[in-house]
Amino acid sequence: MTTLSREIAARLADAGHRVAEDIEVAMNIAIVDAAGHLLHFSRAHDALLGCIDLAQRKAKTSLLFHLPTATLGRISRPDGPIYGIEWSNGGLVSFGGGLPITDSDGRVIGAVGVSGGTADQDVLVADACTAAL
């Protein structure tokens, strides 16, 4: 697989929403394609409205750097090698919930961003999305 389709993106998001339901947290899930364009967005009933934009920004951040947003957060701390990176590229997010989506050859073909719970809960749901591929 070299690209994500809308159908596959929806399947990944559905897998994430199932985990979110299991942990009883309403989530927003965004999936972007390899160019960073929004391919799929879904919002659970009662998911926080302020997290809509965060989910999309987490996905785009993860795609731009081919890194989980939690990793970006660790290396962008004041003592980190890329401190201040959040001020570049217009709205990067540097806490957990964004993950790159890779194909079987390890190429980044998109990214998922999840927001609505704690950073750890967001990562758990994002992991479920990528595992469904």
Secondary structure as UniProt FT lines:
FT   HELIX           6..22
FT   TURN            23..24
FT   STRAND          28..33
FT   TURN            34..35
FT   STRAND          38..43
FT   TURN            45..46
FT   TURN            49..50
FT   HELIX           51..65
FT   HELIX           69..75
FT   TURN            78..79
FT   TURN            81..84
FT   HELIX           85..87
FT   TURN            88..91
FT   STRAND          98..102
FT   TURN            104..105
FT   STRAND          108..115
FT   HELIX           119..131
//
